[in-house]
Amino acid sequence: MQESKKRVLVFSTNYFPNIGGAEVAIKEITDRLPNYTFELICARLETKLPSEEKVGNVLVHRLGFGSSLDKLLIPFWGVFKIWQINHSRPVKLFWSVMVSYASCAAYFYNAFKFWRPIPAVLTLQEGDSEEHLTKRYFGLLDMTWRLSVLHSNVVTALSNYLANRARRFGYRGEPYVVPNGVSDDYFTERKTRDDGKTIITTSRLVHKNGVDTLVRAMALLPKHNLLVAGDGKERKNLEALVKELKIGSRVKFLGTVSREDLPKLLSSADIFCRPSRSEGQGVSFMEAMAVGLPVIAPPVGGIPDFLRDPSTDSGQAPTGLFCQVDDPESIAEKVRLLASDKNLRIKIIGNAKKLMIDKYRWRGIAESMGQVFETVVTNKPTILLAAGIYPPDPGGPALHAQRYFEEFPKHGFSCRLVSFRDYRKYPKGISHFLYTCALARTTMGADIIYAFDTLSSGVPSLIVATIFRIPFVVRIGGDALWERATEISKNPISLTSFYQYSLHRGKLNFYIIFIVVSAAKKIIVPAQILKDIYIKHYGIKNSDIIVVPNPI
């Protein structure tokens, strides 16, 4: 009997029983999408873990020998594992959760099988700052991010912050914002105290999460206690700071707390605070809101998606209080505000919990992710747009390319775009070569190439279309030969006269344009005058030219 479910191959460097936010998200989503079959490739990392096992709704393949070096092997070993799986059980979709060692295997596989790639969805979860990406490993993280974003059919992000980062890193589509959710256990846990004296933070003890700032704030709050749940490389430094500030009797380090015990622990506190320096989304804050704790956090990364401070005059119901990064006094000020204004505290707790229930439960989030999968695996015709210029470049042609890119998906097409503007900084010739290579990489799985001019994007489109044996269409917004002639001539001449007096003859670009338009499946022009010229002077058949006015 033929399997009717679509198979999704998931990529995550780590997975259960070793868990973090990404691993929890994979399990919560896959458990709620019964119409798909899921398999997952990750690094083994520990010898006690089996090479293959079923975890929930996912068949897990762990690659490696059970050491930390496994994550370095997985980008290459993973390619062979993908081939093995796809050969016996055809895969409809790649889902890379985070830009990671494991996700590299998916992109390497598609690079090797460029003539028949598997559609790829990339989910951005990372909370690291862009400075971290740029400086870590000599910029390799930054480069890996950019390449992953460019070679994904669809990008989803946990927050608007990460969606904007995808755009900055070169993603031409519109990222889907699909947040992580909060497990049901947090909504059912009842608070066991409300005297306002106990602050809690749940965090990896690393510089990014700013726990040192919170510890310094405790020196300004002599009537409050702090519970620190979590572990990490900064723990010794934080313990030394507590000793230096002489607040050891009021700060307790709990170490790693299991996810099962975390809801109960949160319910034993009064206020949640984590003054992070960067955040992709911030599930820990949301878990505290679901339990019923007022939250204090800085307006960084994805936090403003769900935390609304009453002082910002946003017009939205307040769900927490903003503090400032690296500012212990601002934390102390917000703690005192919660202690002195009971009505505000009650309002914040109620609004935050309602927001979590309405928007951040896993059932609705899994449905949203399922809709993303469906848009990718549905066999939509794929158009590759080759643009000479694109916003922020000025001018009509750039805006036309943007409008087509936005409108084609509304009419049932999948759309990708590569712009020559990204390569114009290189010397002439090299820029065209690099642009042609970019088109070739992006053309995987495309059904047609749509070029927006005859030269800068038309020539590379012709080359790529010929190599991959797919049709291409060229759109001619104006006449490059005539425009160039009027720029350099002291006696401007009309378009019709330019061709009437054969001023186009003998020019190299004329013969290049002739080759491009002769090879195109269809030619699109905005006005009848251009159609007449290309029929008469380039020998194009009337049936091969379509007049489509410029959009406004």
C-alpha positions in Angstrom: 0.0 0.0 0.0 1.4 3.4 -1.0 2.0 5.8 1.9 -0.2 8.9 1.5 1.4 11.1 4.1 4.0 13.6 3.0 7.4 13.0 4.5 9.3 15.8 6.1 13.0 15.4 7.0 13.9 17.6 10.0 17.4 18.8 10.8 18.5 19.7 14.3 22.1 19.3 15.7 20.6 18.0 19.0 17.4 16.3 20.0 15.7 14.5 22.8 16.7 13.6 25.5 19.0 16.6 25.3 16.5 19.5 25.0 16.3 23.2 24.6 13.8 25.5 23.1 14.3 24.3 19.5 14.0 20.6 20.4 10.8 21.3 22.4 9.3 23.2 19.4 10.1 20.3 17.0 8.3 17.8 19.3 5.3 20.0 20.1 4.8 20.7 16.4 5.4 17.2 15.0 3.1 15.6 17.7 0.2 17.8 16.4 0.6 17.3 12.6 -0.7 13.7 12.0 -0.9 14.3 8.2 2.8 14.3 7.9 5.5 11.6 8.5 8.6 13.1 10.2 12.2 11.8 10.3 15.0 13.8 11.9 18.7 13.9 11.4 20.9 15.0 14.4 24.3 14.4 15.9 24.6 11.5 18.3 26.9 13.2 20.8 26.7 10.5 23.5 27.5 6.8 23.1 24.5 5.8 25.3 22.1 7.2 22.8 20.8 4.8 20.1 21.6 5.5 16.4 17.9 5.3 15.6 14.7 5.4 17.6 11.2 6.7 17.5 10.5 9.8 19.7 6.9 10.8 19.6 5.9 11.2 16.0 9.5 11.4 14.8 11.9 8.7 13.6 15.3 10.0 14.9 18.5 9.2 13.1 21.6 10.1 15.2 24.8 10.3 13.2 28.3 10.0 14.6 30.3 8.0 17.2 28.9 9.5 20.4 31.3 12.5 20.9 31.2 16.2 20.6 33.0 15.9 17.2 29.8 14.4 15.8 28.4 17.8 15.0 31.4 18.5 12.8 30.8 15.3 10.9 27.0 15.8 10.4 27.1 18.3 7.5 28.9 15.6 5.4 27.6 12.3 6.9 24.2 13.8 6.7 24.3 14.1 2.9 24.7 10.3 2.6 22.0 9.7 5.2 19.6 12.0 3.2 20.3 10.1 0.0 19.7 6.8 1.8 16.4 7.9 3.3 15.1 9.6 0.1 16.1 6.6 -2.0 13.8 4.3 0.0 11.2 6.7 1.3 10.9 9.8 -0.9 11.2 13.1 1.0 8.8 16.0 0.1 10.3 18.7 2.3 13.4 19.6 4.3 12.8 21.5 7.6 16.0 23.0 9.1 15.4 24.2 12.7 18.0 26.9 13.2 21.1 27.6 11.1 23.2 24.7 12.4 25.7 22.0 11.6 22.8 19.7 10.8 21.0 22.1 8.5 24.2 22.3 6.4 23.6 18.7 5.3 20.3 19.7 3.7 21.9 22.6 1.7 24.9 20.5 0.7 22.5 17.7 -0.6 20.6 20.2 -2.7 23.8 21.7 -4.0 24.9 18.2 -5.2 21.5 17.4 -6.6 20.9 20.9 -8.1 18.8 19.5 -11.0 16.2 18.0 -8.6 16.4 19.7 -5.2 14.1 19.1 -2.3 12.2 22.2 -1.1 13.7 23.6 2.1 12.0 25.5 5.0 14.4 27.3 7.4 13.1 28.2 10.9 15.2 30.9 12.6 15.3 30.5 16.4 18.7 32.0 17.3 18.9 34.7 19.9 22.5 35.6 19.3 23.3 39.2 18.4 24.4 40.1 14.8 27.7 41.2 16.4 28.2 37.6 17.7 27.5 36.2 14.2 29.9 38.5 12.6 32.8 38.0 14.9 32.5 34.3 15.9 34.7 31.9 13.9 36.1 34.7 11.8 32.7 35.5 10.3 31.8 31.9 9.2 28.6 32.1 11.2 27.6 35.2 9.4 28.4 33.7 6.0 26.5 30.4 6.9 23.4 32.4 7.9 23.4 34.4 4.6 23.8 31.3 2.5 21.2 29.4 4.4 18.7 32.2 4.1 19.4 32.6 0.3 18.9 28.9 -0.4 15.7 28.3 1.5 12.4 28.2 -0.3 10.6 29.6 2.8 11.9 31.2 6.0 10.0 31.2 9.2 11.0 33.2 12.3 10.1 33.1 15.9 9.7 36.9 16.0 9.6 40.0 13.9 13.1 40.7 15.0 14.4 37.5 13.4 12.2 38.0 10.3 13.8 41.4 9.8 17.2 39.8 10.2 16.4 37.4 7.5 15.5 40.3 5.2 18.8 42.0 6.0 20.7 38.8 5.3 19.3 38.7 1.8 16.0 36.8 1.9 13.8 38.2 -0.9 10.5 36.6 0.2 8.2 37.6 3.1 9.2 35.5 6.1 6.4 33.8 8.1 6.4 34.8 11.8 5.6 31.6 13.6 6.5 31.9 17.3 7.4 29.1 19.7 4.6 28.4 22.2 4.1 27.6 25.8 3.4 24.0 27.1 0.0 23.4 28.7 1.6 22.6 32.1 2.3 26.3 32.6 -1.3 27.4 32.2 -2.6 24.9 34.8 0.0 25.7 37.5 -1.4 27.8 40.3 0.7 30.4 42.0 1.6 29.5 45.6 2.6 32.9 46.9 2.2 36.6 46.2 4.1 38.6 48.8 6.2 40.3 46.1 9.5 39.4 47.7 10.9 36.6 45.5 12.3 37.3 42.0 13.2 34.4 39.7 15.1 34.0 36.5 15.4 30.9 34.4 18.4 31.1 32.0 21.5 29.6 30.7 24.2 31.4 32.6 25.9 33.1 29.7 26.8 36.7 29.0 23.9 37.1 26.5 21.3 36.6 29.2 22.5 39.4 31.4 22.1 37.7 34.8 25.0 39.7 36.1 22.9 42.8 35.7 20.1 41.2 37.7 22.5 40.2 40.5 23.8 43.8 40.7 20.2 45.0 40.9 19.7 42.7 44.0 22.2 44.9 45.9 19.6 47.8 45.4 16.7 45.6 46.6 17.6 44.6 50.2 14.0 43.2 51.0 14.0 40.8 48.0 15.4 37.4 47.3 16.5 35.9 43.9 16.2 32.4 42.6 18.5 31.6 39.7 17.4 28.4 37.8 19.9 27.3 35.2 23.6 26.6 34.6 26.4 27.7 32.3 29.9 28.9 31.9 29.2 32.2 33.7 28.1 30.6 37.0 31.4 30.9 38.8 31.7 34.5 37.9 28.1 35.2 39.1 28.7 33.4 42.4 31.9 35.5 42.8 29.8 38.7 42.1 27.2 37.6 44.7 30.0 37.2 47.3 31.6 40.6 46.3 28.2 42.4 46.8 27.6 40.5 50.1 24.1 39.3 49.1 24.7 35.6 49.4 21.9 35.1 51.9 19.4 36.4 49.4 20.6 34.8 46.1 20.2 31.1 45.6 21.6 29.2 42.6 19.5 26.2 41.8 21.4 24.7 38.9 19.6 23.0 36.0 15.9 22.4 36.7 14.0 19.8 34.7 11.2 21.1 32.4 8.7 19.0 34.4 9.6 20.9 37.6 9.9 24.4 36.1 6.2 25.4 36.2 6.0 24.6 39.9 9.2 26.5 40.6 7.9 29.5 38.7 4.7 29.5 40.7 6.7 29.7 43.9 8.0 33.2 42.9 6.5 36.7 42.6 8.4 38.4 39.8 10.2 37.1 36.7 13.2 39.1 35.4 15.9 38.4 32.8 17.7 41.5 31.5 18.9 39.8 28.3 21.3 41.6 26.0 19.8 39.8 22.9 16.8 37.5 22.4 15.5 35.7 19.3 12.1 35.4 21.0 12.3 34.6 24.7 10.2 31.5 25.7 11.2 31.8 29.3 9.5 35.1 29.7 6.3 33.7 28.1 6.3 30.7 30.4 6.5 33.0 33.4 3.5 35.0 32.0 1.5 31.8 31.5 2.1 30.8 35.1 0.9 34.3 36.3 4.1 36.2 37.1 4.6 39.8 36.1 7.7 40.0 33.8 10.5 42.6 33.7 12.6 42.5 30.6 14.5 44.8 28.2 13.0 45.8 24.8 15.5 43.7 22.7 15.2 41.2 20.0 11.8 39.4 19.9 10.6 40.5 23.4 8.5 43.5 22.2 6.4 41.0 20.2 4.6 40.0 23.5 5.8 42.4 26.2 4.0 45.7 26.1 5.0 48.3 28.7 2.3 50.8 29.8 4.8 53.7 29.6 5.3 53.2 25.8 1.7 54.6 25.0 1.3 51.8 22.4 -2.5 51.7 22.9 -2.2 48.0 23.7 -3.0 46.3 27.0 0.2 46.2 29.2 1.7 42.7 29.6 4.9 43.6 31.4 7.5 46.2 32.3 10.6 47.2 30.3 14.0 47.7 32.0 17.2 48.8 30.3 20.1 46.6 29.2 23.1 46.7 31.6 21.2 49.0 34.0 20.6 47.5 37.5 18.9 50.7 38.7 16.2 50.4 36.1 15.4 46.8 37.2 15.2 47.9 40.8 12.9 50.8 39.8 10.5 48.4 38.0 10.5 45.9 41.0 9.6 48.8 43.3 6.8 49.9 40.9 5.2 46.4 41.0 5.5 46.3 44.8 3.8 49.7 45.2 1.1 49.5 42.5 -1.0 46.4 43.1 -3.6 47.3 40.5 -0.9 47.6 37.8 0.5 44.3 38.8 -2.9 42.6 38.6 -3.6 44.2 35.3 -0.3 43.1 33.8 -0.6 39.5 35.1 -4.2 39.2 33.6 -3.3 40.7 30.2 -0.2 38.6 29.8 -1.9 35.4 30.7 -4.7 36.1 28.2 -2.2 36.9 25.5 -0.4 33.6 26.1 -3.7 31.7 26.0 -4.9 33.4 22.8 -1.7 33.5 20.8 1.0 31.2 22.2 -0.5 27.8 22.7 1.1 25.0 20.8 -2.0 23.8 19.0 -2.5 27.0 17.0 1.2 27.3 16.4 1.4 23.8 15.0 -1.5 24.6 12.7 0.4 27.7 11.4 3.5 25.6 10.8 1.4 23.0 9.0 0.1 25.7 6.7 3.7 26.8 5.9 4.6 23.2 5.0 1.5 22.9 2.8 2.5 26.1 0.8 5.8 24.5 0.0 4.9 20.9 -0.8 1.9 21.9 -3.0 3.1 21.8 -6.5 3.0 25.5 -7.5 4.8 26.7 -10.6 8.1 28.4 -9.6 9.2 31.6 -11.2 12.8 32.8 -10.8 12.9 36.6 -11.2 16.2 38.0 -12.5 16.3 41.7 -11.8 18.9 44.2 -12.9 18.0 46.6 -10.1 15.8 46.3 -7.1 14.8 48.5 -4.1 16.4 50.4 -2.5 17.6 51.2 -6.0 15.5 54.1 -7.4 13.5 54.0 -10.5 10.6 52.3 -12.2 12.3 49.1 -13.2 13.3 48.4 -9.5 9.7 49.0 -8.3 8.3 46.9 -11.1 10.6 44.0 -10.0 9.4 44.4 -6.5 5.7 44.5 -7.5 6.0 41.4 -9.6 7.8 39.6 -6.7 5.0 40.6 -4.4 2.1 39.8 -6.8 3.0 36.5 -8.4 2.5 34.5 -5.1 -1.0 35.9 -4.8 -1.9 34.2 -8.1 -0.7 30.7 -7.2 3.0 30.9 -8.1 6.1 30.3 -6.0 8.6 33.0 -6.5 12.3 33.6 -6.0 14.4 36.7 -6.9 18.1 37.4 -7.6 19.1 41.0 -8.2 22.2 42.2 -10.1 22.4 45.1 -7.6 24.0 42.7 -5.1 26.9 42.1 -7.5 27.4 45.5 -9.0 30.2 46.4 -6.5 32.5 44.0 -8.3 34.5 44.8 -11.5 32.6 44.5 -14.8 32.8 41.0 -16.1 33.4 39.5 -12.6 30.0 41.0 -11.5 28.2 39.3 -14.4 30.0 36.0 -13.7 29.0 36.0 -10.0 25.4 37.0 -10.9 25.2 34.1 -13.4 26.5 31.7 -10.7 23.9 33.1 -8.2 21.1 32.5 -10.8 22.4 29.0 -11.4 22.3 28.2 -7.7 18.8 29.7 -7.3 17.3 28.1 -10.4 17.1 24.7 -8.7 13.5 23.5 -9.1 12.4 26.6 -11.1 10.0 26.2 -14.0 10.7 29.5 -15.7 13.1 32.4 -15.5 11.7 35.9 -15.9 14.4 38.5 -16.8 13.7 42.2 -16.3 16.1 43.5 -19.0 18.1 42.2 -22.0 21.6 42.8 -20.8 22.5 42.8 -17.1 19.9 40.1 -16.2 19.0 38.9 -19.7 22.4 37.5 -20.7 22.9 35.5 -17.4 19.3 34.3 -17.7 19.9 33.0 -21.2 23.0 31.2 -20.1 21.3 29.6 -17.1 18.1 28.8 -19.0 20.2 27.0 -21.7 22.2 25.0 -19.2 19.2 23.9 -17.2 16.9 23.5 -20.2 14.1 25.7 -18.8 12.3 28.5 -20.7 12.9 32.1 -20.0 10.9 35.2 -20.6 12.4 38.7 -21.0 10.7 41.9 -20.1 11.9 45.0 -21.9 10.9 48.2 -20.2 12.8 50.5 -22.5 15.5 50.4 -25.3 19.0 50.2 -23.9 20.7 51.1 -27.2 18.6 54.2 -27.8 18.9 55.4 -24.2 22.7 55.0 -24.3 22.8 56.9 -27.6 20.8 59.8 -26.3 23.0 60.1 -23.2 26.2 60.5 -25.2 24.9 62.4 -28.3 24.8 66.2 -28.5 21.8 65.8 -30.8 19.1 63.7 -29.1 17.1 61.6 -31.5 13.7 60.0 -31.2 13.4 56.2 -30.7 11.8 55.6 -34.1 14.4 57.8 -35.9 17.2 55.9 -34.1 16.1 52.7 -35.8 14.9 54.3 -39.0 18.4 55.6 -39.8 20.0 52.2 -38.7 22.0 53.9 -35.9 21.7 50.6 -34.0 23.6 48.6 -36.6 27.2 47.6 -35.9 26.9 48.0 -32.1 28.0 45.0 -30.0 25.1 45.3 -27.7 22.7 45.1 -30.6 23.9 41.6 -31.4 23.8 40.6 -27.8 20.2 41.8 -27.4 19.4 40.1 -30.7 20.7 36.7 -29.3 18.8 37.2 -26.0 15.4 38.1 -27.5 15.7 35.4 -30.2 16.2 32.7 -27.5 13.4 34.0 -25.2 10.2 32.0 -25.1 8.2 35.2 -24.8 9.1 38.9 -24.9 7.0 41.4 -22.8 7.0 45.1 -23.6 5.1 48.0 -22.1 4.0 49.7 -25.3 3.1 49.0 -28.9 6.0 51.1 -30.3 8.5 48.7 -28.7 6.7 45.7 -30.1 6.8 47.2 -33.6 10.6 47.9 -33.3 11.4 44.3 -32.1 9.3 42.8 -34.9 10.8 45.0 -37.6 14.4 45.3 -36.5 15.1 42.2 -34.5 12.9 39.8 -36.5 10.8 38.6 -33.7 7.4 37.0 -34.5 4.3 39.0 -33.6 3.0 36.0 -31.6 6.1 36.0 -29.4 5.7 39.6 -28.1 3.1 40.6 -25.6 2.2 44.2 -24.7 1.8 44.5 -20.9 1.6 48.1 -19.6 3.8 49.0 -16.7 2.1 48.6 -13.3 1.3 51.7 -11.3 
